[in-house]
Amino acid sequence: MQLYSYFRSSAAYRVRIALNLKGLACDIIPVHLLRQGGEQLLPAYRKLNAAGLVPTLTDAGAVLTQSLAIIEYLDEVHPLPPLLPAGPLARARVRALALSIACDTHPLNNLRVLRYLTDTLKVSEDDKNAWYRHWCEQGLAALETSIIREDRAGAFCYGETPTMADCCLIPQIFNAQRFQCDLTRMPTLLRIYRHCMKLPAFIAASPARQPDAEASGTP
């Protein structure tokens, strides 16, 4: 398997966590989202991923895009350890937690959205960062409320084993901290984040541990 990844991409980070949790070997192929105007927009990469986004996973000739679709594919092809719980209701609940990040929060903070704000709409850097913090804080606060109401969180977002929801949460918290978001209203999410970041699968997936981060000298 090959994973086309950028070290700071939340979506690629999710897939790296999933691969590590399952103990799957995968070659990381860096796609720099800033160099040359964005290597993800070059024709060679767009032959793999028409949207010009990361991640892309190739496996035995198959090309897969969209992080959650990739994670569910990995979970079906390599079912142990599972990243979705048993039973349709439990699985729906975990998917809802994951989707609240992947569909409601992250898209508003994606690099191409932030670039449009500054490059096309001429929004200032301070206003761009305020946009990021507003939507990130709002989305994570809603997720905190959902997890508390369901009362099913343990060491992880849903119970005592990591799921697809944790694969999504950890990258979002990482970037929230990077942009200095106010996370004081999210004690449950922060507790889960701190626990996950003690585990080898999550540590190895972190941006600072990626080959393109090391090559650029970025912490």
PyMOL CGO cylinders between C-alpha atoms (Angstrom):
from pymol import cmd
from pymol.cgo import CYLINDER

trace = [
    CYLINDER, 0.00, 0.00, 0.00, 0.97, 3.59, -0.64, 0.3, 1, 1, 1, 1, 1, 1,
    CYLINDER, 0.97, 3.59, -0.64, -0.47, 6.63, 1.11, 0.3, 1, 1, 1, 1, 1, 1,
    CYLINDER, -0.47, 6.63, 1.11, -0.15, 10.01, -0.56, 0.3, 1, 1, 1, 1, 1, 1,
    CYLINDER, -0.15, 10.01, -0.56, 0.03, 12.28, 2.44, 0.3, 1, 1, 1, 1, 1, 1,
    CYLINDER, 0.03, 12.28, 2.44, 0.96, 15.74, 3.71, 0.3, 1, 1, 1, 1, 1, 1,
    CYLINDER, 0.96, 15.74, 3.71, 2.24, 15.84, 7.26, 0.3, 1, 1, 1, 1, 1, 1,
    CYLINDER, 2.24, 15.84, 7.26, -0.13, 18.59, 8.42, 0.3, 1, 1, 1, 1, 1, 1,
    CYLINDER, -0.13, 18.59, 8.42, -3.21, 17.37, 6.55, 0.3, 1, 1, 1, 1, 1, 1,
    CYLINDER, -3.21, 17.37, 6.55, -5.91, 16.39, 9.05, 0.3, 1, 1, 1, 1, 1, 1,
    CYLINDER, -5.91, 16.39, 9.05, -7.46, 13.97, 6.57, 0.3, 1, 1, 1, 1, 1, 1,
    CYLINDER, -7.46, 13.97, 6.57, -4.17, 12.20, 5.87, 0.3, 1, 1, 1, 1, 1, 1,
    CYLINDER, -4.17, 12.20, 5.87, -3.42, 12.16, 9.61, 0.3, 1, 1, 1, 1, 1, 1,
    CYLINDER, -3.42, 12.16, 9.61, -6.68, 10.23, 10.19, 0.3, 1, 1, 1, 1, 1, 1,
    CYLINDER, -6.68, 10.23, 10.19, -5.65, 7.52, 7.77, 0.3, 1, 1, 1, 1, 1, 1,
    CYLINDER, -5.65, 7.52, 7.77, -2.15, 7.28, 9.22, 0.3, 1, 1, 1, 1, 1, 1,
    CYLINDER, -2.15, 7.28, 9.22, -3.68, 6.64, 12.65, 0.3, 1, 1, 1, 1, 1, 1,
    CYLINDER, -3.68, 6.64, 12.65, -5.97, 3.95, 11.24, 0.3, 1, 1, 1, 1, 1, 1,
    CYLINDER, -5.97, 3.95, 11.24, -3.08, 2.21, 9.47, 0.3, 1, 1, 1, 1, 1, 1,
    CYLINDER, -3.08, 2.21, 9.47, -1.01, 2.24, 12.65, 0.3, 1, 1, 1, 1, 1, 1,
    CYLINDER, -1.01, 2.24, 12.65, -3.85, 0.96, 14.83, 0.3, 1, 1, 1, 1, 1, 1,
    CYLINDER, -3.85, 0.96, 14.83, -4.19, -2.00, 12.47, 0.3, 1, 1, 1, 1, 1, 1,
    CYLINDER, -4.19, -2.00, 12.47, -0.44, -2.53, 12.24, 0.3, 1, 1, 1, 1, 1, 1,
    CYLINDER, -0.44, -2.53, 12.24, -0.44, -2.18, 8.46, 0.3, 1, 1, 1, 1, 1, 1,
    CYLINDER, -0.44, -2.18, 8.46, 2.73, -1.37, 6.57, 0.3, 1, 1, 1, 1, 1, 1,
    CYLINDER, 2.73, -1.37, 6.57, 2.34, 1.47, 4.10, 0.3, 1, 1, 1, 1, 1, 1,
    CYLINDER, 2.34, 1.47, 4.10, 4.75, 3.58, 2.08, 0.3, 1, 1, 1, 1, 1, 1,
    CYLINDER, 4.75, 3.58, 2.08, 4.20, 7.29, 2.68, 0.3, 1, 1, 1, 1, 1, 1,
    CYLINDER, 4.20, 7.29, 2.68, 4.50, 9.40, -0.46, 0.3, 1, 1, 1, 1, 1, 1,
    CYLINDER, 4.50, 9.40, -0.46, 4.64, 13.10, 0.48, 0.3, 1, 1, 1, 1, 1, 1,
    CYLINDER, 4.64, 13.10, 0.48, 2.49, 15.56, -1.45, 0.3, 1, 1, 1, 1, 1, 1,
    CYLINDER, 2.49, 15.56, -1.45, 3.47, 19.07, -0.39, 0.3, 1, 1, 1, 1, 1, 1,
    CYLINDER, 3.47, 19.07, -0.39, 0.37, 21.27, -0.29, 0.3, 1, 1, 1, 1, 1, 1,
    CYLINDER, 0.37, 21.27, -0.29, 2.33, 24.54, -0.52, 0.3, 1, 1, 1, 1, 1, 1,
    CYLINDER, 2.33, 24.54, -0.52, 5.37, 23.86, -2.71, 0.3, 1, 1, 1, 1, 1, 1,
    CYLINDER, 5.37, 23.86, -2.71, 5.04, 24.72, -6.43, 0.3, 1, 1, 1, 1, 1, 1,
    CYLINDER, 5.04, 24.72, -6.43, 1.66, 26.26, -5.72, 0.3, 1, 1, 1, 1, 1, 1,
    CYLINDER, 1.66, 26.26, -5.72, 0.54, 22.93, -4.27, 0.3, 1, 1, 1, 1, 1, 1,
    CYLINDER, 0.54, 22.93, -4.27, 1.81, 19.59, -5.55, 0.3, 1, 1, 1, 1, 1, 1,
    CYLINDER, 1.81, 19.59, -5.55, -1.71, 18.21, -5.12, 0.3, 1, 1, 1, 1, 1, 1,
    CYLINDER, -1.71, 18.21, -5.12, -2.78, 20.38, -8.06, 0.3, 1, 1, 1, 1, 1, 1,
    CYLINDER, -2.78, 20.38, -8.06, -0.16, 19.08, -10.48, 0.3, 1, 1, 1, 1, 1, 1,
    CYLINDER, -0.16, 19.08, -10.48, -1.46, 16.94, -13.39, 0.3, 1, 1, 1, 1, 1, 1,
    CYLINDER, -1.46, 16.94, -13.39, 0.46, 13.85, -12.29, 0.3, 1, 1, 1, 1, 1, 1,
    CYLINDER, 0.46, 13.85, -12.29, -1.26, 13.79, -8.92, 0.3, 1, 1, 1, 1, 1, 1,
    CYLINDER, -1.26, 13.79, -8.92, -4.68, 14.70, -10.31, 0.3, 1, 1, 1, 1, 1, 1,
    CYLINDER, -4.68, 14.70, -10.31, -4.56, 11.56, -12.40, 0.3, 1, 1, 1, 1, 1, 1,
    CYLINDER, -4.56, 11.56, -12.40, -4.84, 9.76, -9.07, 0.3, 1, 1, 1, 1, 1, 1,
    CYLINDER, -4.84, 9.76, -9.07, -7.14, 12.17, -7.27, 0.3, 1, 1, 1, 1, 1, 1,
    CYLINDER, -7.14, 12.17, -7.27, -9.28, 14.36, -9.50, 0.3, 1, 1, 1, 1, 1, 1,
    CYLINDER, -9.28, 14.36, -9.50, -10.18, 16.70, -6.62, 0.3, 1, 1, 1, 1, 1, 1,
    CYLINDER, -10.18, 16.70, -6.62, -6.53, 17.48, -5.96, 0.3, 1, 1, 1, 1, 1, 1,
    CYLINDER, -6.53, 17.48, -5.96, -6.78, 16.60, -2.29, 0.3, 1, 1, 1, 1, 1, 1,
    CYLINDER, -6.78, 16.60, -2.29, -4.96, 14.34, 0.12, 0.3, 1, 1, 1, 1, 1, 1,
    CYLINDER, -4.96, 14.34, 0.12, -5.01, 11.58, 1.14, 0.3, 1, 1, 1, 1, 1, 1,
    CYLINDER, -5.01, 11.58, 1.14, -5.02, 9.03, -1.63, 0.3, 1, 1, 1, 1, 1, 1,
    CYLINDER, -5.02, 9.03, -1.63, -4.42, 5.35, -0.88, 0.3, 1, 1, 1, 1, 1, 1,
    CYLINDER, -4.42, 5.35, -0.88, -3.34, 2.81, -3.47, 0.3, 1, 1, 1, 1, 1, 1,
    CYLINDER, -3.34, 2.81, -3.47, -3.70, -0.87, -2.69, 0.3, 1, 1, 1, 1, 1, 1,
    CYLINDER, -3.70, -0.87, -2.69, -3.02, -3.66, -5.18, 0.3, 1, 1, 1, 1, 1, 1,
    CYLINDER, -3.02, -3.66, -5.18, -3.84, -1.40, -8.11, 0.3, 1, 1, 1, 1, 1, 1,
    CYLINDER, -3.84, -1.40, -8.11, -6.95, 0.14, -6.53, 0.3, 1, 1, 1, 1, 1, 1,
    CYLINDER, -6.95, 0.14, -6.53, -7.00, 3.89, -5.91, 0.3, 1, 1, 1, 1, 1, 1,
    CYLINDER, -7.00, 3.89, -5.91, -9.05, 5.19, -3.01, 0.3, 1, 1, 1, 1, 1, 1,
    CYLINDER, -9.05, 5.19, -3.01, -9.82, 8.76, -1.96, 0.3, 1, 1, 1, 1, 1, 1,
    CYLINDER, -9.82, 8.76, -1.96, -11.67, 10.42, 0.93, 0.3, 1, 1, 1, 1, 1, 1,
    CYLINDER, -11.67, 10.42, 0.93, -10.25, 9.65, 4.37, 0.3, 1, 1, 1, 1, 1, 1,
    CYLINDER, -10.25, 9.65, 4.37, -13.35, 8.08, 5.93, 0.3, 1, 1, 1, 1, 1, 1,
    CYLINDER, -13.35, 8.08, 5.93, -13.97, 5.89, 2.90, 0.3, 1, 1, 1, 1, 1, 1,
    CYLINDER, -13.97, 5.89, 2.90, -10.34, 4.76, 3.12, 0.3, 1, 1, 1, 1, 1, 1,
    CYLINDER, -10.34, 4.76, 3.12, -10.65, 4.01, 6.83, 0.3, 1, 1, 1, 1, 1, 1,
    CYLINDER, -10.65, 4.01, 6.83, -13.82, 1.97, 6.31, 0.3, 1, 1, 1, 1, 1, 1,
    CYLINDER, -13.82, 1.97, 6.31, -12.13, 0.11, 3.46, 0.3, 1, 1, 1, 1, 1, 1,
    CYLINDER, -12.13, 0.11, 3.46, -9.21, -0.74, 5.73, 0.3, 1, 1, 1, 1, 1, 1,
    CYLINDER, -9.21, -0.74, 5.73, -11.65, -1.86, 8.42, 0.3, 1, 1, 1, 1, 1, 1,
    CYLINDER, -11.65, -1.86, 8.42, -13.43, -4.21, 6.03, 0.3, 1, 1, 1, 1, 1, 1,
    CYLINDER, -13.43, -4.21, 6.03, -10.30, -5.66, 4.42, 0.3, 1, 1, 1, 1, 1, 1,
    CYLINDER, -10.30, -5.66, 4.42, -8.35, -5.87, 7.69, 0.3, 1, 1, 1, 1, 1, 1,
    CYLINDER, -8.35, -5.87, 7.69, -11.08, -6.28, 10.32, 0.3, 1, 1, 1, 1, 1, 1,
    CYLINDER, -11.08, -6.28, 10.32, -8.86, -6.65, 13.39, 0.3, 1, 1, 1, 1, 1, 1,
    CYLINDER, -8.86, -6.65, 13.39, -8.73, -4.61, 15.48, 0.3, 1, 1, 1, 1, 1, 1,
    CYLINDER, -8.73, -4.61, 15.48, -12.05, -3.08, 14.44, 0.3, 1, 1, 1, 1, 1, 1,
    CYLINDER, -12.05, -3.08, 14.44, -12.42, 0.67, 14.12, 0.3, 1, 1, 1, 1, 1, 1,
    CYLINDER, -12.42, 0.67, 14.12, -16.21, 0.46, 14.18, 0.3, 1, 1, 1, 1, 1, 1,
    CYLINDER, -16.21, 0.46, 14.18, -18.05, -1.29, 17.00, 0.3, 1, 1, 1, 1, 1, 1,
    CYLINDER, -18.05, -1.29, 17.00, -20.42, -4.23, 16.62, 0.3, 1, 1, 1, 1, 1, 1,
    CYLINDER, -20.42, -4.23, 16.62, -24.08, -3.52, 15.98, 0.3, 1, 1, 1, 1, 1, 1,
    CYLINDER, -24.08, -3.52, 15.98, -25.76, -1.05, 13.62, 0.3, 1, 1, 1, 1, 1, 1,
    CYLINDER, -25.76, -1.05, 13.62, -26.71, 1.50, 16.30, 0.3, 1, 1, 1, 1, 1, 1,
    CYLINDER, -26.71, 1.50, 16.30, -23.22, 1.66, 17.81, 0.3, 1, 1, 1, 1, 1, 1,
    CYLINDER, -23.22, 1.66, 17.81, -21.67, 1.90, 14.37, 0.3, 1, 1, 1, 1, 1, 1,
    CYLINDER, -21.67, 1.90, 14.37, -24.04, 4.73, 13.42, 0.3, 1, 1, 1, 1, 1, 1,
    CYLINDER, -24.04, 4.73, 13.42, -23.10, 6.61, 16.60, 0.3, 1, 1, 1, 1, 1, 1,
    CYLINDER, -23.10, 6.61, 16.60, -19.37, 6.33, 15.90, 0.3, 1, 1, 1, 1, 1, 1,
    CYLINDER, -19.37, 6.33, 15.90, -19.88, 7.39, 12.29, 0.3, 1, 1, 1, 1, 1, 1,
    CYLINDER, -19.88, 7.39, 12.29, -21.84, 10.42, 13.50, 0.3, 1, 1, 1, 1, 1, 1,
    CYLINDER, -21.84, 10.42, 13.50, -18.99, 11.48, 15.78, 0.3, 1, 1, 1, 1, 1, 1,
    CYLINDER, -18.99, 11.48, 15.78, -16.47, 11.06, 12.97, 0.3, 1, 1, 1, 1, 1, 1,
    CYLINDER, -16.47, 11.06, 12.97, -18.64, 12.85, 10.43, 0.3, 1, 1, 1, 1, 1, 1,
    CYLINDER, -18.64, 12.85, 10.43, -19.25, 15.79, 12.75, 0.3, 1, 1, 1, 1, 1, 1,
    CYLINDER, -19.25, 15.79, 12.75, -15.54, 16.54, 12.37, 0.3, 1, 1, 1, 1, 1, 1,
    CYLINDER, -15.54, 16.54, 12.37, -14.95, 15.39, 8.81, 0.3, 1, 1, 1, 1, 1, 1,
    CYLINDER, -14.95, 15.39, 8.81, -18.07, 17.04, 7.32, 0.3, 1, 1, 1, 1, 1, 1,
    CYLINDER, -18.07, 17.04, 7.32, -19.10, 19.87, 9.66, 0.3, 1, 1, 1, 1, 1, 1,
    CYLINDER, -19.10, 19.87, 9.66, -15.88, 21.26, 11.12, 0.3, 1, 1, 1, 1, 1, 1,
    CYLINDER, -15.88, 21.26, 11.12, -12.84, 20.39, 9.03, 0.3, 1, 1, 1, 1, 1, 1,
    CYLINDER, -12.84, 20.39, 9.03, -14.12, 21.55, 5.59, 0.3, 1, 1, 1, 1, 1, 1,
    CYLINDER, -14.12, 21.55, 5.59, -14.50, 25.14, 6.84, 0.3, 1, 1, 1, 1, 1, 1,
    CYLINDER, -14.50, 25.14, 6.84, -10.88, 25.10, 8.00, 0.3, 1, 1, 1, 1, 1, 1,
    CYLINDER, -10.88, 25.10, 8.00, -9.38, 23.31, 5.02, 0.3, 1, 1, 1, 1, 1, 1,
    CYLINDER, -9.38, 23.31, 5.02, -6.32, 24.86, 3.39, 0.3, 1, 1, 1, 1, 1, 1,
    CYLINDER, -6.32, 24.86, 3.39, -8.12, 25.63, 0.13, 0.3, 1, 1, 1, 1, 1, 1,
    CYLINDER, -8.12, 25.63, 0.13, -10.85, 27.50, 2.03, 0.3, 1, 1, 1, 1, 1, 1,
    CYLINDER, -10.85, 27.50, 2.03, -8.30, 29.49, 4.03, 0.3, 1, 1, 1, 1, 1, 1,
    CYLINDER, -8.30, 29.49, 4.03, -6.42, 30.30, 0.83, 0.3, 1, 1, 1, 1, 1, 1,
    CYLINDER, -6.42, 30.30, 0.83, -9.60, 31.53, -0.84, 0.3, 1, 1, 1, 1, 1, 1,
    CYLINDER, -9.60, 31.53, -0.84, -10.25, 33.81, 2.10, 0.3, 1, 1, 1, 1, 1, 1,
    CYLINDER, -10.25, 33.81, 2.10, -6.80, 35.42, 1.90, 0.3, 1, 1, 1, 1, 1, 1,
    CYLINDER, -6.80, 35.42, 1.90, -5.95, 35.21, -1.82, 0.3, 1, 1, 1, 1, 1, 1,
    CYLINDER, -5.95, 35.21, -1.82, -9.35, 35.93, -3.41, 0.3, 1, 1, 1, 1, 1, 1,
    CYLINDER, -9.35, 35.93, -3.41, -11.41, 37.72, -0.76, 0.3, 1, 1, 1, 1, 1, 1,
    CYLINDER, -11.41, 37.72, -0.76, -8.33, 39.54, 0.60, 0.3, 1, 1, 1, 1, 1, 1,
    CYLINDER, -8.33, 39.54, 0.60, -9.15, 38.69, 4.18, 0.3, 1, 1, 1, 1, 1, 1,
    CYLINDER, -9.15, 38.69, 4.18, -6.37, 39.63, 6.59, 0.3, 1, 1, 1, 1, 1, 1,
    CYLINDER, -6.37, 39.63, 6.59, -4.27, 36.99, 8.32, 0.3, 1, 1, 1, 1, 1, 1,
    CYLINDER, -4.27, 36.99, 8.32, -5.83, 37.90, 11.66, 0.3, 1, 1, 1, 1, 1, 1,
    CYLINDER, -5.83, 37.90, 11.66, -9.35, 37.61, 10.27, 0.3, 1, 1, 1, 1, 1, 1,
    CYLINDER, -9.35, 37.61, 10.27, -8.51, 34.30, 8.61, 0.3, 1, 1, 1, 1, 1, 1,
    CYLINDER, -8.51, 34.30, 8.61, -7.28, 32.91, 11.92, 0.3, 1, 1, 1, 1, 1, 1,
    CYLINDER, -7.28, 32.91, 11.92, -10.40, 34.25, 13.65, 0.3, 1, 1, 1, 1, 1, 1,
    CYLINDER, -10.40, 34.25, 13.65, -12.51, 32.38, 11.05, 0.3, 1, 1, 1, 1, 1, 1,
    CYLINDER, -12.51, 32.38, 11.05, -10.57, 29.20, 11.75, 0.3, 1, 1, 1, 1, 1, 1,
    CYLINDER, -10.57, 29.20, 11.75, -10.96, 29.50, 15.51, 0.3, 1, 1, 1, 1, 1, 1,
    CYLINDER, -10.96, 29.50, 15.51, -14.67, 30.34, 15.32, 0.3, 1, 1, 1, 1, 1, 1,
    CYLINDER, -14.67, 30.34, 15.32, -15.66, 27.29, 13.30, 0.3, 1, 1, 1, 1, 1, 1,
    CYLINDER, -15.66, 27.29, 13.30, -13.24, 24.92, 14.98, 0.3, 1, 1, 1, 1, 1, 1,
    CYLINDER, -13.24, 24.92, 14.98, -14.33, 25.91, 18.48, 0.3, 1, 1, 1, 1, 1, 1,
    CYLINDER, -14.33, 25.91, 18.48, -18.01, 25.74, 17.52, 0.3, 1, 1, 1, 1, 1, 1,
    CYLINDER, -18.01, 25.74, 17.52, -17.64, 22.29, 15.98, 0.3, 1, 1, 1, 1, 1, 1,
    CYLINDER, -17.64, 22.29, 15.98, -15.62, 20.83, 18.84, 0.3, 1, 1, 1, 1, 1, 1,
    CYLINDER, -15.62, 20.83, 18.84, -18.01, 22.29, 21.43, 0.3, 1, 1, 1, 1, 1, 1,
    CYLINDER, -18.01, 22.29, 21.43, -20.90, 20.54, 19.68, 0.3, 1, 1, 1, 1, 1, 1,
    CYLINDER, -20.90, 20.54, 19.68, -18.93, 17.29, 19.62, 0.3, 1, 1, 1, 1, 1, 1,
    CYLINDER, -18.93, 17.29, 19.62, -18.18, 17.63, 23.35, 0.3, 1, 1, 1, 1, 1, 1,
    CYLINDER, -18.18, 17.63, 23.35, -21.90, 18.05, 24.04, 0.3, 1, 1, 1, 1, 1, 1,
    CYLINDER, -21.90, 18.05, 24.04, -22.80, 15.04, 21.90, 0.3, 1, 1, 1, 1, 1, 1,
    CYLINDER, -22.80, 15.04, 21.90, -20.29, 12.78, 23.63, 0.3, 1, 1, 1, 1, 1, 1,
    CYLINDER, -20.29, 12.78, 23.63, -21.47, 13.85, 27.09, 0.3, 1, 1, 1, 1, 1, 1,
    CYLINDER, -21.47, 13.85, 27.09, -25.15, 13.35, 26.20, 0.3, 1, 1, 1, 1, 1, 1,
    CYLINDER, -25.15, 13.35, 26.20, -24.56, 9.86, 24.84, 0.3, 1, 1, 1, 1, 1, 1,
    CYLINDER, -24.56, 9.86, 24.84, -22.50, 8.99, 27.93, 0.3, 1, 1, 1, 1, 1, 1,
    CYLINDER, -22.50, 8.99, 27.93, -20.59, 6.27, 26.08, 0.3, 1, 1, 1, 1, 1, 1,
    CYLINDER, -20.59, 6.27, 26.08, -17.09, 7.70, 26.14, 0.3, 1, 1, 1, 1, 1, 1,
    CYLINDER, -17.09, 7.70, 26.14, -14.41, 5.84, 28.04, 0.3, 1, 1, 1, 1, 1, 1,
    CYLINDER, -14.41, 5.84, 28.04, -10.73, 6.16, 27.39, 0.3, 1, 1, 1, 1, 1, 1,
    CYLINDER, -10.73, 6.16, 27.39, -11.76, 6.95, 23.82, 0.3, 1, 1, 1, 1, 1, 1,
    CYLINDER, -11.76, 6.95, 23.82, -14.66, 8.70, 22.11, 0.3, 1, 1, 1, 1, 1, 1,
    CYLINDER, -14.66, 8.70, 22.11, -16.78, 5.54, 22.23, 0.3, 1, 1, 1, 1, 1, 1,
    CYLINDER, -16.78, 5.54, 22.23, -15.85, 3.06, 24.89, 0.3, 1, 1, 1, 1, 1, 1,
    CYLINDER, -15.85, 3.06, 24.89, -12.48, 1.62, 25.81, 0.3, 1, 1, 1, 1, 1, 1,
    CYLINDER, -12.48, 1.62, 25.81, -11.02, 0.93, 22.37, 0.3, 1, 1, 1, 1, 1, 1,
    CYLINDER, -11.02, 0.93, 22.37, -10.11, 3.40, 19.61, 0.3, 1, 1, 1, 1, 1, 1,
    CYLINDER, -10.11, 3.40, 19.61, -12.55, 3.88, 16.76, 0.3, 1, 1, 1, 1, 1, 1,
    CYLINDER, -12.55, 3.88, 16.76, -12.87, 5.89, 13.59, 0.3, 1, 1, 1, 1, 1, 1,
    CYLINDER, -12.87, 5.89, 13.59, -14.09, 8.77, 15.77, 0.3, 1, 1, 1, 1, 1, 1,
    CYLINDER, -14.09, 8.77, 15.77, -10.71, 8.97, 17.52, 0.3, 1, 1, 1, 1, 1, 1,
    CYLINDER, -10.71, 8.97, 17.52, -8.94, 8.86, 14.15, 0.3, 1, 1, 1, 1, 1, 1,
    CYLINDER, -8.94, 8.86, 14.15, -10.81, 12.07, 13.33, 0.3, 1, 1, 1, 1, 1, 1,
    CYLINDER, -10.81, 12.07, 13.33, -10.66, 13.76, 16.73, 0.3, 1, 1, 1, 1, 1, 1,
    CYLINDER, -10.66, 13.76, 16.73, -6.91, 13.69, 17.31, 0.3, 1, 1, 1, 1, 1, 1,
    CYLINDER, -6.91, 13.69, 17.31, -5.92, 15.57, 14.10, 0.3, 1, 1, 1, 1, 1, 1,
    CYLINDER, -5.92, 15.57, 14.10, -8.63, 18.17, 14.72, 0.3, 1, 1, 1, 1, 1, 1,
    CYLINDER, -8.63, 18.17, 14.72, -7.43, 18.81, 18.26, 0.3, 1, 1, 1, 1, 1, 1,
    CYLINDER, -7.43, 18.81, 18.26, -3.84, 18.99, 17.04, 0.3, 1, 1, 1, 1, 1, 1,
    CYLINDER, -3.84, 18.99, 17.04, -4.72, 21.71, 14.53, 0.3, 1, 1, 1, 1, 1, 1,
    CYLINDER, -4.72, 21.71, 14.53, -6.97, 23.49, 17.03, 0.3, 1, 1, 1, 1, 1, 1,
    CYLINDER, -6.97, 23.49, 17.03, -4.01, 23.81, 19.36, 0.3, 1, 1, 1, 1, 1, 1,
    CYLINDER, -4.01, 23.81, 19.36, -1.79, 24.93, 16.49, 0.3, 1, 1, 1, 1, 1, 1,
    CYLINDER, -1.79, 24.93, 16.49, -4.21, 27.78, 15.73, 0.3, 1, 1, 1, 1, 1, 1,
    CYLINDER, -4.21, 27.78, 15.73, -4.56, 28.61, 19.43, 0.3, 1, 1, 1, 1, 1, 1,
    CYLINDER, -4.56, 28.61, 19.43, -8.24, 27.77, 19.70, 0.3, 1, 1, 1, 1, 1, 1,
    CYLINDER, -8.24, 27.77, 19.70, -9.91, 28.08, 23.09, 0.3, 1, 1, 1, 1, 1, 1,
    CYLINDER, -9.91, 28.08, 23.09, -10.57, 24.48, 24.15, 0.3, 1, 1, 1, 1, 1, 1,
    CYLINDER, -10.57, 24.48, 24.15, -11.58, 25.16, 27.75, 0.3, 1, 1, 1, 1, 1, 1,
    CYLINDER, -11.58, 25.16, 27.75, -15.15, 24.06, 26.99, 0.3, 1, 1, 1, 1, 1, 1,
    CYLINDER, -15.15, 24.06, 26.99, -13.98, 20.65, 25.75, 0.3, 1, 1, 1, 1, 1, 1,
    CYLINDER, -13.98, 20.65, 25.75, -12.52, 18.83, 28.79, 0.3, 1, 1, 1, 1, 1, 1,
    CYLINDER, -12.52, 18.83, 28.79, -13.72, 15.43, 27.62, 0.3, 1, 1, 1, 1, 1, 1,
    CYLINDER, -13.72, 15.43, 27.62, -12.17, 15.82, 24.19, 0.3, 1, 1, 1, 1, 1, 1,
    CYLINDER, -12.17, 15.82, 24.19, -8.90, 17.01, 25.71, 0.3, 1, 1, 1, 1, 1, 1,
    CYLINDER, -8.90, 17.01, 25.71, -8.85, 14.05, 28.11, 0.3, 1, 1, 1, 1, 1, 1,
    CYLINDER, -8.85, 14.05, 28.11, -9.28, 11.67, 25.18, 0.3, 1, 1, 1, 1, 1, 1,
    CYLINDER, -9.28, 11.67, 25.18, -6.62, 13.50, 23.18, 0.3, 1, 1, 1, 1, 1, 1,
    CYLINDER, -6.62, 13.50, 23.18, -4.08, 13.30, 26.00, 0.3, 1, 1, 1, 1, 1, 1,
    CYLINDER, -4.08, 13.30, 26.00, -4.76, 9.60, 26.43, 0.3, 1, 1, 1, 1, 1, 1,
    CYLINDER, -4.76, 9.60, 26.43, -4.41, 8.85, 22.72, 0.3, 1, 1, 1, 1, 1, 1,
    CYLINDER, -4.41, 8.85, 22.72, -1.18, 10.80, 22.45, 0.3, 1, 1, 1, 1, 1, 1,
    CYLINDER, -1.18, 10.80, 22.45, 0.46, 8.38, 24.91, 0.3, 1, 1, 1, 1, 1, 1,
    CYLINDER, 0.46, 8.38, 24.91, -0.14, 5.46, 22.53, 0.3, 1, 1, 1, 1, 1, 1,
    CYLINDER, -0.14, 5.46, 22.53, 2.40, 4.39, 19.88, 0.3, 1, 1, 1, 1, 1, 1,
    CYLINDER, 2.40, 4.39, 19.88, -0.09, 4.27, 16.99, 0.3, 1, 1, 1, 1, 1, 1,
    CYLINDER, -0.09, 4.27, 16.99, -1.11, 7.88, 17.53, 0.3, 1, 1, 1, 1, 1, 1,
    CYLINDER, -1.11, 7.88, 17.53, 2.40, 9.13, 18.27, 0.3, 1, 1, 1, 1, 1, 1,
    CYLINDER, 2.40, 9.13, 18.27, 3.82, 7.56, 15.09, 0.3, 1, 1, 1, 1, 1, 1,
    CYLINDER, 3.82, 7.56, 15.09, 1.06, 9.17, 13.00, 0.3, 1, 1, 1, 1, 1, 1,
    CYLINDER, 1.06, 9.17, 13.00, 1.69, 12.68, 14.34, 0.3, 1, 1, 1, 1, 1, 1,
    CYLINDER, 1.69, 12.68, 14.34, 2.84, 15.38, 11.92, 0.3, 1, 1, 1, 1, 1, 1,
    CYLINDER, 2.84, 15.38, 11.92, 6.28, 15.79, 13.50, 0.3, 1, 1, 1, 1, 1, 1,
    CYLINDER, 6.28, 15.79, 13.50, 7.04, 12.09, 12.88, 0.3, 1, 1, 1, 1, 1, 1,
    CYLINDER, 7.04, 12.09, 12.88, 6.37, 12.23, 9.12, 0.3, 1, 1, 1, 1, 1, 1,
    CYLINDER, 6.37, 12.23, 9.12, 9.17, 12.16, 6.55, 0.3, 1, 1, 1, 1, 1, 1,
    CYLINDER, 9.17, 12.16, 6.55, 8.09, 15.40, 4.89, 0.3, 1, 1, 1, 1, 1, 1,
    CYLINDER, 8.09, 15.40, 4.89, 8.08, 17.22, 8.24, 0.3, 1, 1, 1, 1, 1, 1,
    CYLINDER, 8.08, 17.22, 8.24, 11.57, 16.00, 8.97, 0.3, 1, 1, 1, 1, 1, 1,
    CYLINDER, 11.57, 16.00, 8.97, 12.77, 16.97, 5.48, 0.3, 1, 1, 1, 1, 1, 1,
    CYLINDER, 12.77, 16.97, 5.48, 11.44, 20.50, 5.88, 0.3, 1, 1, 1, 1, 1, 1,
    CYLINDER, 11.44, 20.50, 5.88, 12.78, 20.88, 9.39, 0.3, 1, 1, 1, 1, 1, 1,
    CYLINDER, 12.78, 20.88, 9.39, 9.28, 21.62, 10.67, 0.3, 1, 1, 1, 1, 1, 1,
    CYLINDER, 9.28, 21.62, 10.67, 8.54, 20.67, 14.29, 0.3, 1, 1, 1, 1, 1, 1,
]
cmd.load_cgo(trace, "trace")
